[in-house]
């Protein structure tokens, strides 16, 4: 009985590994397409950053994000999922002072939601396997970064320049996400 | 001169030209335009080369030179001037080596001057996003004996951006062979600046291969492939080695096949495999006729044997010849003349056969053992039909099939304890053949002195003539009811009579004469016993 279960577990593990390998390629393709669309939607939001130079602030983006080549595929999944989740959280806040189109925001939120749905099964599986990795540390640093963003918006009372500055930060996040997606290849 | 004349007549009339000149200078001063609407900034980011260009919308304002400054949005930093774009007369600026961070937003500021006056200030915001897919790099292909080398040349002059960004723009090499396309993904490290070399092996000889190189854009839907460059892979030296390898492979395969076949043949030869199933014909049971009509074994030759029972009482041979007591029993011991000891014949029916007169089964007891045997005195039967034989027994010769007769007479021991009446009642007659070579026979002679008839008083006398026992021809003793004379060998030859004539002497005193052939003759006067 034990041997039978062991064999089944081994087969399931091999199959899951194969399935994950295949899903990484598909996930990478989906991520790249979705991120390109999100960036396009964000650029459609009117904004003049050159006029908000005084509102600039250093929100302390994690340094490891700038050296993403160190990430493993599993770490990249965790970080990508966290970033998408935080961006989704920020864009659901009050942006009325910006004059942005709600349709564009909704499309953007929908795209983010679909990306998270694609990543969630893999993200949960990785969370169950890994105890403490570089991805977990980066996620903690990212949470602090996004907390600063939210606090900035609140302090600026969600004014136009504050949202402009945050928009720029979100665009930077998508650039990082594009890099991380590139590490999902086999 | 005009000014000096205007200055001498200074009065109210002389002050008018000075004021006029002052107003002219005031009008000619133009304040700088600080608005994006008056400028159009364009950023071209291609092949990792970023070029910022600007164009004034109001053509009436024509600066004589421009200066470019920039800053970033991620940090609160002051404007930085681009060294290569200070007081430039052109309306563009190459920022490839300046703007290297593709994740940050750059805020450029273009200031148009006319002489030292700022005429226009234009600002913008840009991310380094390629507006078009990366142009495919230049490459060269070289065909070798066993592989094709692809030398990719990067046309990027910015090592900084190349090391950081190129790894995210995956380079692919497509291998076209017929209708099949295989994509190779070379590993590009950050140190690569100019070019790199990629080797494509495991190619099919005598096949046309076409190579294409391109960068994978961030948008997977936009791929800018390079034109195909083809070469015919025709290995030269390797072809020979491949041919030799092919020949060696064929030879090896042939040897393996030969070894296998020889092994199978050996195993078949020794009977380990493929056992023979061709059984001998005798084991062929498919012939039903054999099953149904089995050949009967040859019939045995049956010979009829006529057995003549002669009841004789057992008689103890007593050599005391002085005793003249009569013997009550009918089976008075009859002594054979010449001193032969008669032995009881214990014959059995022998098969009647005309071809094989082997009658060893019907052999008589050897007459060379006289003392050990009880004397056998034939007792003639009352029945005339009973054939009597003078000798100790019946004989039968073995011979050819021609002279072989199947009838013989079996004598019963006259000294048997059986009632003599049984002899009278024995009607059965057993006829068998006696091998004359195995018995000693003696012809009955009409000799008063020594001869004694072998017949019992109750039996008719019969003279038996025995043939020479040495003769191989059959000498048949036929006992019949008529009392046929039986051939009788001359005892003088086979069983030569002893030289000494028999006399009324005790048996013990009678000398034994060696007749030769193992026979011992005893001369016994049997008259006393009659």
Interface residues (C-beta under 8 A of the other chain):
Chain A: X29 X32 X33 X35 X36 X39 X48 X49 X50 X53 X56 X57 X58 X61 X66 X69 X165 X168 X169 X171 X172 X175 X176 X178 X179 X182 X185
Chain B: X36 X71 X73 X74 X75 X76 X102 X103 X104 X105 X107 X109 X123 X124 X125 X127 X129 X167 X168 X170 X185 X218 X219 X220 X221
